[in-house]
Amino acid sequence: QVPGMKEILLMGFYQPHEALSRFLMSAQQEFKIPIRYLQEYAALGTGGGIYHFRDQILSGGAEAFFVLNADVCSEFPLQEMLEFWQQHGDAHSFVILGTTANRTQALNYGCIVANTDTQEVQHYVEKPSTFVSEIINCGIYLFTPAIFQHIGEVFQRNQQELVLEESSNGWQRAEVIRLEQDVFTALAGSGKLYVYKTDGFWSQIKSAGSAIYASRLYLNQYSKSHPERLAQNKAGGPIIRGNVYIHPTASIDSTAVLGPNVSIGEGVTVGAGVRVRESIVLHGASLHDHTCVLNTIVGWDSTIGRWARVEGTPSDPNPNDPYAKIDSETLFRDGRLTPSITILGCSVTIPAEVVILNSIVLPHKELSRSYKNQIIL
């Protein structure tokens, strides 16, 4: 969507494998743009990675570049950020995408205090202990090459501190740089950092269960921008309620009821009388006749037997608060598994007529009975 976009770089400490390479190849062919994966030799933090690969980022003579954290879902108003930068900034200024949170949840994010007229960032605090601002950092940035000078100063300072700290344990690295705490806090108030506030949707994806909420946001966006992507009620087809995506290769019985907020992947089979809502069913999965799947992620090539019920507990934000964000639930509370979305790993087999409730089932498991509030290893 951004004119003049030259290249996409994915960065991380993640070990690349065949599936990632296949994804990159198909994405390059689809979008007609070079896409590369750059692997860090160690986890370098949100700023250390882009500093380590600065030569690759600058090799095409970039005027500016976007940095997007991979664990957020959003409308990604990149073009609007670019226009905002062209109006407000110069070659030495940078833009953070911000959104509004409620006062309580703002403490879980980077908080931005900005000049209401110019949108210049005057103060930045990462996860403050007391209320600072309702405007939070979305983890989406527009930088110019000048950012590397500021990250470089942090790198030099870290190196000097490591030399001074003779009692250093050896695991500390000067290259580990956090954009938020190390760079933005110093840049705030210098006239070089601006915030572009968006009213579009945004959410973090910190747990597997939050993918269901992210899916709802994207399906809702499709209903406005690409309604042709969503399934419609047709004669001889399944009953569709709300926003539902069905891959063209999926086989859905006409008596099944799907939605709202359902995504059906490639080659999925859904039998007679099946009910699916608030769920993601990944490719190759099979839901046999009369199964009920609610608030669940069904992994690749998994099978759910006849009359089985697989259900989770949603952890959605407060629907009555337009600024509420999804809470980062801990997996355990008081020594017990927190009730959340049910997740079936790949190639899991659920027998007929059992109930799986608020559970996480690891891949390649063949269950023989019902489970509740458990992690099945």
Secondary structure, DSSP 4 states (H G I P E B T S, - for coil): --TT---EEEEESPPP-HHHHHHHHHHHHHHTS-EEEEE-SS--HHHHHHHHTHHHHHTT--S-EEEE-TTEEE---HHHHHHHHHHH--TT-EEEEEEE--TTGGGGSEEEEE-TTT-BEEEEEES-SS---SEEEEEEEEE-TTHHHHHHHHHHHHHHHHHH-TT--S---TT---IIIIIIHHHTTTT-EEEEE--S-EEE--STTHHHHHHHHHHHHHHHH-GGGS----TTS-EE-SSEEE-TT-EE-TT-EE-SSEEE-TT-EE-TT-EEESEEE-TT-EE-TT-EEESEEEPTT-EE-TT-EEE-------TT-TT-------SEETTEEPP--EEE-TT-EEPTT-EEES-EE-SS-B--S-EES-EE-
